[in-house]
């Protein structure tokens, strides 16, 4: 392949000779290719004892490290491929320079400049060829590793062929952050991401050149600047060597105060030019010395894990703590301790959100599923359709990176530099997997509705060029470009996902083609088993000997349905000069008092805007303002029912909720929110006019359990358990049903059942008022 001249064609990794396409020919068919290599969950790949997968893992580790070390001036260096997402805002692979002109937009233009698509309908599809490019680059580096072993160290014969096969069957792994990890039975980083060294399994011919222990520096830990000073130390990203100044990384914003934000009222800015490596919750401000700490690249994985597990149900009262201790110590004398329920399976915000996103009719158009972009034409009258793939993606960026100087900030939380962190690629491969699942469930929902309509800036179309991703070597840099329609079928890149391939193989007809109806039923059952939701928690409560389901939760006595509470948020992503900010929601306070305590145990959810900032200069914020003036707003949703259930049974003084008959008064008294700018600095109420387009509404609707007739025998359904993917699985509750041999699938949430509850938000900033309006200042 030509590298530095001519376009670089992204074509996917080699397709095995025995891989057979068995996709139906009708429009909107679900892709199925027999014997196609799969993308594994990272925990499954890293911990596998299978010799073939161990070879894949070893090559991945070595190739990724080699990729990261390539000089910044090489087109196919890790630095330049990551830089496509934002900084240093250079053109790539001969593609047209990205423009930001909301007044006269052309296909592919982005509001902040840069190539990356956010807050638009091509958000998930732009990232699909991007992940394929990264995958292809890692594979190219695998070739270099094996060629070196062959030419320099004499690797040959059957052993050489085994490693070449491993290379050609490897695919980029994903991190499913919505599943609990088995090593700590919690929502957390994969274990491989918290280890300094990782274990590799090199061939005997080269073992003497690698550590005898088999432990190798973890390439997922961070990314250091490959350009070094005279002592071999990585240079700051904003101080590249002579002749490479075009690759300097800038701060965000570019114009800022001279020192770090150390006093109240100081401008928050992000010191990306000073960093020599990427961090996760690693950069702090030393207020006494007035300098930044952690610029060398620090990974505080335990802080990230605390944030990932924030909504997990812990043993929080004395009896529960005593029970937990008795189980840990296996002390028989502790058996006298009253055993209150300890709910092992808390759905958590991520799992519940993913489950909802896939529920039938929750998002009834491509636009609602794909993007945070809010439009009057699509969202007025829609109550459930505020929870998009992009919104969930945004929150994960924040949870993984950190955006508060008190707990540490990290690159993943800021658009221009997020892709430099190696975890970015695991996260976005997961986003592509969720996109593939959605396409499998709802293949006809693909730009199915004209959006956005009159009064809005032109939105993405499925044939818009996804610059700078070319589909041909030495092609036309403007015309030979991937589009959403070209990569709608993800198997054109010669990969499938481990779980989708396994489910497909269980749903074949007599001709070995995919039985699409059977496959969809299996996939829905798998989703319900994989991503626990409110229904799972209700099932656990029902089984508990002491706790009963709170009165008032059921719309009707004896019903299996439940009242579902959500917060819908409409916000201006381009407020606060386009920098990212967070709206955090808290629920809890003293009984009967109109007070909210902003404490960790009362935190119930958030919206992270994942803004890109002013980028090249402060002046470019005028583009953000023009976007806002054109009513380009965003939307998000925070489900509340799980947190409310916890509040009825956890016994905390700040949670005086005993029955759902009281829930709306409880929300009125104790639900409030605060806005925090990047760096964790609270936005003062006097500045709320900058956020005047924010609208916050609490709604109550009805969730209803669903089931289908089991598409397989019960023992075959057990094969859906996630233990086969080295992660935690749930027992999917099956409600009372007239369906023969029923299996649970995601619930339904009737859009028309949701009613706004103005009494809860009346008198609160940005909240729905009793007169039907919204106010920034109340």
N, C-alpha and C positions, 0 to 999 in steps of 0.2 A: 504494500500500500504506500502511495506517496504521502508524505507527511507535511513538509513545509511549503510545497507548491501544489496548487490544485485543490479542489474541495475533497474533504475526507468523507467518504460515504459511510453512513451508519446503516448497516445491513443486518445486524444481529450475528450471533456466533454460529458456527457450522451446524447445520441440521443433519442429524444422523441419517444414514442411507436407508434405514428401515423405518424411519418416521413417516407415517402415512396420514395425510389430511382426510378426515372423515366428517368435515363440517357439512351440514346440509346446504343446499344451493339457494334456498329461499331467502328473501330479504329478512334482515334482522335475526339471522341464525346465530347460535352460540358456537364459538370456535371450539373445535376439538381436533387435536392431532395426536395420533397414537405414537407412543414411545418418544415423546418430546422431552428433552431434559427440563428439570424443574428448578425453580428458585426455592430454596429451603428457608425456613425460619432460622435465624442465626444461631439460636441456642441448640437447635437440632443438629445443625452442621458442625458446630464447634465441639459438641460433646459426643459425636457419633463414634462408635467402635467399628463401623463398617470400613474395611480397608480402602475401598474406592472413595468413600466420602472423606476419609482421612487424607488421602492424596489430594482431593479437591481443596480441602481446608488448608493443607500445607502450602499448596500453590497460591491460594488466595492470599495468605499472610505474606508470603515472600514477594509476590507480585505487587501487592498494594504498597509495601514498603519501598520497593524499587520505583514504582510509579511516583510516589511522593517525593523522591529524591531528584527527579529530573529538573534541570534548570528552568527558571521561569520564562526564559525566552523561547522554549520549545512549544510549538502549537499543541502537542499532545502531552504536555506536562500536566501533572495534577493541578498545579497552580492555575494554569490557563483554563483548564476544563472547569474547575471550581469557579473561576472568575467570570464565567459566562453568566452566572446567577446575579452578579452585582459588580462590586469593585474588582478590578480597577477601571471598569467601564470602557474597555477596549473592544474594537471589532474582533470577530473571530471567524476564521475559515473563509474569509472573503465575503461574508454576508454583509448586506448594507448596514451602515452605522445605525444603531437604534435611535429612534427619535421620540420626543415627548411633546406632541403638539395637539392638545385637546380641541383646538379650534378647527384644525384641518387634518383630522386623523386619517392615516392610511392603514391598510390591513397589516396587522402585526405591531403597530405602535403601542407603547406602554406609557402609562401616566407619569412615571418617575424617570423615564429613560431606562436604559438597560434592556436586555432581551427578556428577562424573566416575566412571566405572566402571573399576576395576582389580581384578585377582585374582578375576574373576567371569566367568561364561559370556557376559555381554553386553558384555565389553570391546570386541571389534571392532565389534559392531553399534551400541553407543552412539556410537561415533565416526563412524559413517557419516552420520547426519543432521547431526552437528556439522560435518563437512567440507562438506556440502551447504549449511548455513547460511553458512559462511564464503564459499563460492563465490558464493552469492546476494548477499551483502553487497558483495563485490568488483564483481559485475555491476551492482548498484545504483549504485555509485560510477562505473563506466564510463558509465552513463547521464548522470550529472552532468557528467562530462568532455565528452562529445559535445554535450550540451545547451548547455554554456558555449561551445564552439566555434561552434555553430550560431547562438546568439542574440547573442553578443558579437563574434564575429570573422567571421561571414558564410560559414561552411562550408555548402555547399549542393550540390544537384544530384547527379550520379552519384558524386562523391567522398564526399558525406555518406552515401549509401546503402552504399558500400563499408565505411565505418567502422561503420555500424549492423549490417551483416552480420557484420563481424569481432566485434563485441560479442556478438551472439547465437550465434555458433558457437564462441566461446572457452569453454574449460572449465579448471578448476583443474589445474595441472601437478603432477606428483609427482617426487620424487627417489629414484631406485633406487640406494640405497647399497650394494647387493650386486653391482653391476656396476662394472668398472673404467672410469674416465673416460678419454676419448681424449686429452685435452690433456697428461696425464702418464703414461698407460698404467699407472694404479695405482688402488687404492681411495682415493677422495678426495672432498672437496667438489666439486660442480659448479663449473666455472670461474666462472660468474656469481656465485657466493657468495663468491669471494675477491677480487672487483673492487670498488674504491671507487665509481666511476661505471659505469653500464651505457649501452649505446647504444640510442637510441630513434629512431623514424622517423615523425615527426609530419607531418600534411598541410601542403601549401604555405601554406594560408590562415593558419596559426598559427605558422609557423616562426620568425618574428621574435620571438616571445615565449619561445622556448626557446634553450638554448645553441647557438651556431652549429656547434660541434663535433659536436653530436648526443649528447653525453655528459650523463647525468642522474644525480643522486644515487641510489645503489643502495638501494631500499626493503627489500631482503632483509638488509641489513647488520646492522640492529638495530631496536629499537623504543624511542624516547624518550618520556618522559612528555609528552603533548600539553599539559598544564597548565604555564604558564610563570610565572617571577617577573617583577618589574618591569623587568628588563633583557632579557627575552626568552629567558632560559635555562630549560631544563626543570627543574622542581622534583623533589626526591626523591619516589619513589613513596609513601613513608610520610608525606609532608607536603603533602597536597592543599590547595587554597585553601579559604578560609572557605566554609562551606555544602556542601562536598564531602567532609567527613571520613569519610563512610561508604565512600568508595572508597580509603581508605588501605591500602597494602600493608604487611603485617606481616613481621617477621623469622621465621625458622624455626630453632629454636623461638621462640615469642613471649617466653618468659621465658629470659633468658640472662645471662651475665656482662656487666659494663659494657664491657670492652674486647675487642678481637679475640683469638682464640686464638693467642698468641705464644710460650707456654712449654709444655713437655711436661706433660700432665695438665690443661691448660686445656680448658674446654668448647668444642667446635666449634659455631659457629652461623653462619647465613647472613644477610648484611646486606641483605636485599631492600628494607627500608624506606629505606635510605640511598642506594640506586642511583637514578640518573636515567635510565638506559637499560639494555637487556639486553646481556649479555656471553656470549662463548664462550671458555673458557679465559682469561678476562680479569681476574678479581678475585683479588688476592693480599693477603697480610698483610705489611706492613712491620714486621718484628719490632722494629727499633730505634726507630721512631717510634710503634709500637703503634697503627697505624691501617690501614685497608683502602686498597688502591689499585685503580683500574680501575672505580670506581663509576659513571663517566660512560658506560659502555658500551664495551667493548673486544672486538674480534673477532680473536683470534690463530688465523687459519685454518691456518697452517703447523703449529701444534701439533696441531690437530684432524686434519690430514692425516696426520701421523706416527702418530697413534693408529689412524686408519682403515686405514693400510697396515701395521700392526704385524706382521701375519702374512705379509706378502708376502716371497717368496723373492728375496733380494738376492744379488749377487755378493760373497761374504763372505771368500773366501780370496784369497791374493795372485795366484794364477794367474787366477782369475775376474776379479779387479779389473783385471789387466793386459789380459785379453781385452776387458773393457768399455771400457778406455781406448783400445785399438787400434781398436775399432769407432767410438768417438766421434771420434778424430783422423784416421781413415782413413789411418793410417800403415802402409805396406806392410812396413816393417822389423819391425813387431810380429807379423807372421805366424808367426814362429818360436816365439811363446809357446804352450805347450800349451793346447789349447782344451777346458777342462772344461765340462760342461753348465751352461748358464744357463737355468733354467726360466722362460720368459716367463709361463706361466700357472700361477700359484699359486692354488688355489681360495680361500684366505683363509677366515677363520672365518665371515664373513657369507654368502658365496656357498655354501659347503658346507652351512651350516645351513639356508638357504632350500631348497636342493636336497633335503636330507633331509626337511624338513618336508612336501614334496610327494610323497615316495616312497610307493608303495602300501603301506598298512597300517602305516606308521611311526607315525602317529597314527590310531587306528581309531575314534575317537569325536569328536564336535563339541567336547566339553569338553577333551579332550587337545590338540586343535589350537588352540582359541580362547584358552585361559587358562593362567596359571601355577598356578592353584589345584590343590592336591594333595588327593585324597580316597582313603581306604583302599579304597573300593569299586571305584574306577576304576584305580588305579595299582599296587596290589599284584598282582604277576603280569605287569605291563607293564614291559618293559625299554627299549623304544625311545620310548615315549610321554611322555618328559619334556621334549621339545623343542617348545615351543609358539610361536605367533605372538607372544604377549605377551612371552615371555622374550626373543626376538630384539629386539622393540621396546624393551624395557627397556635392553638393552645399547647400542642405538643412541642412546638418550637420553643415556646416560653418555658414550659416545664423542664425541658431538657437543658436549655442554655442558662437561664436565669437572667432577670432584668432588674434586680434590686441590689444596690451596692451593699446593703446590710447583710445579705446572704451570698453575695457574689454574682457578678454578671458573666455572661458567656457569649460566644460568637453565634450560637444557634438562634439566639433571640433577636438578631438584627438582620434584616433582609440582605444588605450589601455584602455581608461576610459569612452568612450562615453556611454556605456550601464548602467553606474551607475546613470545617469540622468533619472528620470521617463519619461521624454518626449521622450526618445529613443524608448520606446515600442509603443507609439502612432504613431511615425514616421514610424517605421518598419512594423507595422500592415498596414499602408497606402501603403508601398512598396509592401507588399503581396497582397493588394487589386489591385494595378495597375498590378501586375503579373497575377492575376486572370482575369482581364479585357483583357489583352493581350492574354492569353490562350483561352479566349472565342471568340475573334476575329480571331485568327490565330492558331487554335488547332493543325495544322499539323507542325508548325514551332517549333520543339522540337528536339534539337541536329540534325538538318536537314542537316548539312554540316560538314564534317570532318574539325576540326580546331585544332591547327593552321597550321600544315604542317611542312615540312622540315626546320631545322634551328631554331626551337623553342622548349622550354621546354614543356614536355607533359602537355596537358590541361585536365581540368575536364571532366569526362564522367558521363552519367546519372545514372550509377550503382556504382559510387564511394561512399564509406561510408561517410555519413555526420556526422563525429564525433563531439561531444560526445553524439549524440542524439539516444537513444535506443528505440526500438519499442515493447519491452517486459519487464514485471517485472521479475526480477531474470533470465534474459537471458544471452546469451553469450556476454560479453562486446565488442568482436571484430566482431562477425558475425551478431548479432541481432541489426542492426543499420539502421536508416532511410537512404534512397537514394532519389535522385531526381525522379526516376521512381516510387518509392513507394508512394511519396506524390505529384505526378503530378496532381492527382485529389484531390484538397484541401478539398473536402467534406468528405474525409476519417477522418478528424479531427472533423467532425460534426459541421461545421459552414458554413455560407454563408455571403455575404455582403448585407447590407440593399438594396442598389440600384440594385444589380444584382438579388436578389430574387424578388424584385418588378417588374423588367423588365421581368424576366422569367415567372411570373404569367400572364403577358399580351401577352405572345407568346406561348400559349399551343395549341396543336392540339386537334382533337376530342377525342383522347384517353388520354388526359391530360399529354401527353409527350411534351417535348420541341420541338417546330418548330424552328429548328436552323437557318434557313434563315431569318425568321421573327425576331427572337431574335437578330441576328447580325445587321439587319437594325435598330431595336429599339436602340440597344446599340450604334451604330454609331451616330444616331440622338441625343442620350443622351449626348455623349461625346462632340458633337459640341455645344450643349446647355449649357453644364457645364463648358467647358474650352475654353474661348474666344481666338481667334487667330487674325491674320492680317485681315482676312475677316470681322470680327466684327467691327474692327476699320474703315475699308474702308466703311462699311455700315453706321456707325455713321457720317463719313465725308460727305458721299453722301447726308444725310438728313439735314446737317447743312446749314443754310440759307446764311452764309457768306463764309465759307471755301469750296474750291473745291479740288477734288483729284488732286494732283500735276501732271503737264505735265510730260510725260516721264515714268510714273509708268507702264502704260499699254504697253505690247509688240505691240499691234495693236490698232488703234482707234476703239472705241466701244466694245472692248473686256472686258469680266469679269475677265480675268486672270490678274496677276500682276507680275512684276519683284520681285524676292525674293533674298535677299542678306544674306549670312551666312559667318561665320568665322569657318573654320575647324582647329583644333589644334591637333597635335601629340606631346606627351610629355613623359618624363621619370619620372615615379612616384617614382623611386628609386634614383633620383638625390638628391643633398643636404643632403646626409646621410640618405635618406629615410624619413626625416621629411616632414610634410605637407607644401606646399607652394601654393601661389595663383598667377595666371596670370590675371591682371585686364586690361580691355580694356576701352579706353577713346576716345571720338569723339567730337571735338569742338575746335574752335579757331578763331582768327581774319580773316576776309574775305581776301582771296587772299594770305595769308601768310602761309608758311610751318611750322606751329606752332600748338601744342596741349596744351590746358590748362587742367591740371589734377585736375579738380574740380568735386564735387559731381554731378552737373547738366550735366556733360559730360560723366559720367560713363554709359557704355552700356552693361556690362556683365563681367563674370569672369569664370575661371576654377579653382576649388579647388581640389587639388590632394588627400586629405584625406589619407596621408601617415601615417604609423604606427611608424616611428622613428626607432632608433637603438635597442630599447627594452632592453634586458638583459645587454648588454654592447656595447661599441663602436665597439668592434671587430666583432660583429655580422653583422655590416654593410657590411662585405665582402660578405655575402649572397645577400645583395641588389645589390652589384656590379656585382656578378655573374649573377643575374637575368637580369640586364641591358646589360651585355655582351652577353647574349643569346637573345637579341633583344626583351625582354618582355617590350613593350611600351604600352602606353595608348592613348586614343583619346577622344575628346570632341568637342562640337559645340556651338557657340554663334549666334543665329539668330539676324539679324540687321534690318529687314524691319520695324518693329514697331517703333524702335528708330528713324530711318530715317524719317518716316512719321511725328513723333513728331517734328523733327528738321525743317521740312518745314513749320510748322504752329505755333510753340510756341512763335516766336518773340524774342527769346533771342539773345543778341548780339553775343554770342559765337556760334550761330547756323545759319550762313548766307547761308542757303540752301533754295532756293525758288522753285526749280523744279527738278524733277528726271533726267532731261537731264544733270544736273550738278553733279549728285550724285557720279560718279566715281572719278571725279576730287576732289570733296569735301572729299571723303574718302582718296584719295592720300595725300591731304594736312593735314588732321586733325585726322586720325585714328592712334593711337599709343597705346602701352601697357607697363606696368611695371610688374616686378616680385617681390613679397613680401614673405619673409620667415615667419615661424610661429612667432607670436609676432608682426607682422606688420612691420618688419624691411625690408626695400627695399634691394634687392640683387643688389650690385653695378655691373655696366657693365663689370668691370674687371674680375668678377667671372662668366660671362656668359658661359665660356667654360664648366663649370660643367653642363650646361643645353644644351649642343651642339646638342642633339638629338631632341630638340624642333623644330617643323615645323609649321608655321602659314600661312594659305592660305585663301584669300577672294574669294568667288565664287558668281556668279550671275546665277540664274535659274528662273524658272517660276512656280508660284503657280496657281492652277486652282480650282475654286469652284466646289463642287460636290453635287448632290442631288439624292434621291431615291423616288420612289412613297411611299407615307405615308403608313406604315404598319398598322396603326390604324386610326380610325376616328380622326378628328382634336381635338375634345373635350377630347378624351382619351390621345392624345399626350400632352395636357396641363398637364397631370398628371406627366409628366417627369420633371416638374419644380422643382428646388432644394429647393423651399420654404418649401416643405414637409420635407426636411432634415435640416431645421433651418439655411440655408445658402443662399447666394445670387445666383440668377439665371440670365441668360442672355436671350435676345431675339435672337435666332439664325437666322441670315439673310438668306433669301432664294433668290438666284439670279434669273434673268430671265431664264426661263426653259421651255423646251417642254415636260417635265415629267408631267403627270397628277397628280394633288394634291401633289406637291413636298414637301419634307422636307429636310433641309440641313444636310449634314454629313461632316466630316472633309475633307478639301481640299486634292488634290493630288499635289505632287511636283515631277516632272519628273526628275529622277536622271540624265538622259542623257542631260537634258537642262542646267545643271550647268557647267559653264566654269570658270576656274581660271583667276583671274585678277591680273597679276603679277605687273602691274604698281602701284597698291595700296600699295603693301608690299615691293617693290624693295627699297633697301637701308635702310631697317629697320631690326633690329636684329631678327633672326629666321624666317624672312619673305621669301616668295617665290620671287626669283630674276628673272630678265628678261631672264637669261640663263637657267632657270628651276631648279636651285639649291637652297639650303638654307644655310645661314651663321649665326653663333652665333655672330660674330663680323663683323660690316660693317663700 
